[in-house]
Structure formats: structure tokens, C-alpha cells
Amino acid sequence: MRSILYIIAVILVIGWAIGTFAYAAGGLIHILLVIAVISLLLGILRKDTSVV
């Protein structure tokens, strides 16, 4: 589950970077960045020590 959050966060950060340079989506880009940061924080906070 943690790796999925990282993949989503990376995709959102890439989308944010592209949108920032394109400047087409306005405030939506910053929302994507916030969601990416939240996903990373959730992944860090929820990391489990169990071996699968």
C-alpha cells in the first residue's frame, strides 16, 4: 500500500511541475502539490514494520 502512495505522489508532483511551467490550470496545480505532499506524509506515517 505504501508504494502505491509513493507512485501517486510522484505522478502528482510531475503533474504539478508540468502545470507550473505551462500555467494553464491555475490553482488546480497547487491542489495537486498539496495532495502529493499529504500522500507522502501518509506513507511515512503509516509505514509498517511487518515483513510481507
Secondary structure, DSSP 8 states (H G I E B T S, - for coil): -HHHHHHHHHHHHHHHHHHHHH--STHHHHHHHHHHHHHHHHHHHT------
